[in-house]
Amino acid sequence: MTDFTYLGETLALGSALAWAFGVILFKKSGETVHPISLNLFKNVLALLLYPPTLLILGQPLLHSADTRTYVILLASGFLGMGVSDTFHFMGLNRVGAGLFSIITTLYAPIVIGLSMILLGERLTLVQWLGVVLILGAVLMVTGRAGFRNGGTVNRKDLLLGSAYLLIGMVTMAASVVMVKPVLNEVPVVWATQMRLAGGLFFLLPLIAIRKDRAVLLSGLVDRRGLKFMIPGSLLGTYIALLLLIGGLKHALASTATVLNQTANLFIFLLAVLLLREPVNLVRVAGILLGVLGAVLVTFG
C-alpha cells in the first residue's frame, strides 16, 4: 500500500472528512459537556481502541524506540491532543462550526511557517499567494464587516473564540512539526496511541486541580452528550487521527496539513445543512477564499 503514489495526500484528505463530521458532533456535545470533559472523553475512548487495533494489524503493543522518540511523541500529544484540542473546543463553543471552519484556515500558514523554519521546507510564489488568501479570509470574517454580518455571534464571543482558536492552532502546529521527523521511524498506529497518551498528561492534572472537577467528570456520563460524544470521538479522533498521522508520514508536512484544511469546507457545509447555522455573503466569500488559498498552497 505504501507504493501508492498519492498515499499521504489521500490519507490527509480522508482525515479532513472524518474530522469535519467529528466537529459537527463535538459542537452538539459542547451544548451540554464542558470542553475539558469532552477532550478527555474522546482521548480516552480512542486510546482504548488502539491496542485492539494494533493486535488486529499484527503489530506489537510496545515498540522499541529510544528515549528521544518517546519524549517527542508524548510532548506532541501534550500540545496537540491536550492543550490544542481543549482550546479548539472552547473556541468552537463560542463561534459555532461555520465561523470555526473559516478561522481555522489559519492553521495551514502557521504549520507552513514552522515547517520552513524547523524542517527546511520551502514554498513557491503561487503557494505564498495561497497563504495571503487564507489570511484575507480570516480577516474578512473576524473584522468589522464579518461581525456585522456574523449572524447570532456577538462581538465578545467572536473575539474570545478567535483567540482560543489561535492558541489551539499554534499549539497544534507546533505538535505536528515536532513529530514529523520521527514518523518515518515508528509505526503510525503506535505513534498515534503515544500522542493520545501525551494528551492525558495535560488533561488529568488539569482536572485534578480544578474545584469543579466533580461537575466536569459528571459530564462524561451525561446521556444528552454521550449520543454525540461517542460517534464524534470515533470519527473525529480515532479515525481522523490515524489518517492524519498516516498523511504526515507519507507526505510533506505542509502538503498534508493543507489537505487537512479541506475539512473547513466540509465543516462549513455541514454546519449549514445539519446545524442550520446562518449563511451570508461574508461567510461564503471567506470559506471560498480560504479553500482556494489551501488549493494554491497544495498544488502551487
Phi, psi and omega in degrees: 000330181290350177279349179299126189304313185250039182301310182298317180294321179294317179295321180296320179292320177297322178297321180298317181293317179296318179295323181299313178296322178298318181298318179299317179291323178293326177297319177293321179297322184295347178288339181231349185237135179295145180306323179293316179296318180297317179295318178298315182300310184295323180291317181293315180300313180295320181298323178291335182275340185288320176303312175300325178296318178298319180295318179298322180279357180073025180255149180292147178292327178247132181252140179282110180215157181282170183300321180302317181296316178300315182296316181296315181296316180292320179294321177298319178291322178304313181284312188281317184266342180259286184296306187299309184296326178297314179291327177298316180293323177297318178291320179300318179296329183280316190255344183088165186291325182296307178291327175305316184295331181274313182299322183283001170294344175296341183301318182299308178300326180294314179296318181298317178300314179293324179295323178292318183287315189262331184251354178077014178285152184229154179245152175273175179298319179297320178294323176296324176299320177300319178299318179298319179296320179297315179298320178298321180298317181292317179297327181297316185272344180256353178277191184297318180297319179294324179292317181297330183250023188271014177074230187267001182277122178280167187297320180298313180295323179296313182290316180292317178298320179296320179296316177301315181294323178297316177299317179298320182288320180295315180291324177293317179299317179298321181293324180289314183293322182291332184271340183308313184297336184264353185292333178287350184259349187225156177294146184298312184296315180296320179297319179295319179299318180294323179294321177298318178298321178298325178298327180291335177293340174268314189288316184296312176296325180298316179292321183298327184269352181277139180289336181264027184298329178296320178293318180299314182290329179295333179293340182289342180243014178287118184299327180297325180274328184300323183293342174256327183294319184295304178295326178297319179292321179296315182281309188280342180242297185300303183286312183299322181292318178302313181291324179298309181294322176298320178295318178295326182290323189252010178214165175300146180302318181294317181294313181298320182294318180293322176296324174300332182290345175297344174304328181298322177293316178299317181297316180302312181294318180292325178297322179288315186284319187259324182261354179057037177286150186295145176246135175213172186299320181296317180293317180297315179297321180297313181291324179294317177296317180298315180292319177300319177299319179296320179296316179297319180294324182287312188253005182285000000 
